[in-house]
Amino acid sequence: MYKIFDQLRDIGIVPVVSISDTSKAIPMAEALLEGGIACVEITCRTAEAKECLRLITHRFPEMLAGAGTVLTTIQADEVYTAGAQFVVSPGFNPQVVSHCLKKEIPIIPGCVTPTEMEAAMAMGLDVVKFFPAEQAGGLPYIKAVSAPYPNLQFLPTGGISAANLGEYIAFPRVIACGGSFMVTKELLDAGNFAQISALSQEAVAIVKAQRG
């Protein structure tokens, strides 16, 4: 549906970051890039999210930056203005989806049930977030529920780690995986950007091992 989704598939992993210190936005993004990941999803769980997005997209135009936990049309407009190239929501809100589609803002809504997936497809979407992935049944559930919907692709998020990333990525219907294990709150608070780079390199290696 959007060329940006081809980029997501090429990258394979979307670091999901909740950040409240704007001074750490640039070094965090640098660490991801050094680790080989030119993508990040900044969640709208903090008041500083929009400013962090603005800083990152201005400094690193090569980075695919999105906004997560987008719950309202107002949030969607604000993060898009701040530079977000795509938005992600934890659930399926028809009002938010419709708003984004009208403004041509790439959106990946959360869908777990077949009913939600069919609602997304009825609005022209072919990529949905599967959240919370592990708690909702994990890869076995995705494999089962995806069978009737051959054109639907999934962005599993929630409980994804280095231990199970490879299993998810190996399934062709998974466009990419969202994960916070590369940029944890503890690593951000400590300013341990070297470890963020190291974990990013590990994630990239896992994706490449499955996709070449």
C-alpha positions, -999 to 999 in steps of 0.1 A, spaced: 0 0 0 28 24 9 65 22 -3 75 28 33 63 -7 41 89 -21 17 115 -2 37 102 -18 69 105 -52 54 140 -45 43 150 -34 78 130 -62 96 132 -47 130 116 -16 145 130 -4 178 101 8 199 113 36 222 96 55 250 119 85 257 113 114 281 148 131 279 151 151 247 189 153 252 192 116 246 172 115 213 201 122 190 227 99 207 201 72 208 193 75 171 231 75 164 235 43 184 208 26 164 223 37 131 258 26 142 242 -8 150 228 -10 115 191 -1 122 179 29 103 144 29 119 128 38 151 93 41 166 89 68 192 59 61 213 35 89 224 37 78 260 57 109 271 52 146 266 86 148 249 78 123 222 70 149 195 102 169 202 123 138 201 107 129 167 114 164 154 151 162 165 157 128 151 141 134 117 158 168 113 192 154 122 189 120 104 168 122 73 180 88 63 163 73 94 127 59 90 111 74 120 75 66 131 53 74 161 37 47 182 8 47 207 -11 71 185 -47 71 199 -63 102 185 -66 121 152 -50 151 170 -20 130 179 -17 117 144 -16 152 130 9 164 157 34 135 152 31 138 114 39 175 116 69 166 139 83 144 111 69 110 117 68 90 84 43 65 97 21 60 127 13 29 148 -16 24 171 -21 -4 198 -57 -11 186 -80 -5 157 -97 28 159 -117 34 126 -118 72 132 -80 74 135 -74 50 106 -98 69 83 -83 102 93 -48 90 84 -59 75 51 -75 107 41 -43 126 48 -21 99 33 -3 92 65 8 55 66 -8 38 95 -4 4 111 -33 -2 135 -33 -30 161 -54 -60 152 -57 -93 171 -90 -107 161 -102 -118 126 -130 -92 130 -104 -64 134 -83 -77 106 -113 -77 82 -122 -42 93 -87 -31 85 -87 -48 51 -121 -33 43 -105 1 47 -77 -8 22 -50 -17 47 -27 -47 41 -3 -42 71 -15 -45 107 3 -45 141 -2 -77 161 -1 -66 197 6 -78 223 22 -105 202 34 -131 227 6 -126 252 -20 -129 224 -7 -162 211 25 -154 194 37 -168 161 14 -199 162 -16 -176 164 -4 -154 135 2 -185 113 -33 -197 121 -52 -165 117 -33 -153 86 -44 -184 66 -77 -169 53 -61 -135 46 -33 -142 21 -26 -105 14 -23 -94 50 11 -87 66 19 -84 103 41 -63 125 42 -83 158 51 -62 188 51 -71 225 73 -98 240 97 -98 211 133 -104 221 166 -116 206 155 -151 217 124 -153 195 130 -126 168 144 -151 143 113 -173 145 90 -144 138 111 -130 110 113 -164 93 76 -164 87 70 -146 53 38 -129 64 58 -109 91 69 -77 75 90 -67 105 90 -70 143 87 -42 168 108 -46 199 120 -26 229 148 -49 239 175 -29 220 166 4 237 153 -3 272 145 24 298 175 12 318 199 17 289 185 51 281 186 62 317 222 51 320 231 67 287 246 33 277 245 40 239 273 15 232 251 -13 245 222 0 224 245 -3 193 256 -38 203 221 -50 208 211 -34 175 239 -53 157 227 -85 173 191 -79 161 203 -71 126 224 -103 125 193 -123 135 172 -107 107 199 -112 81 203 -149 91 167 -154 82 163 -132 52 198 -130 38 
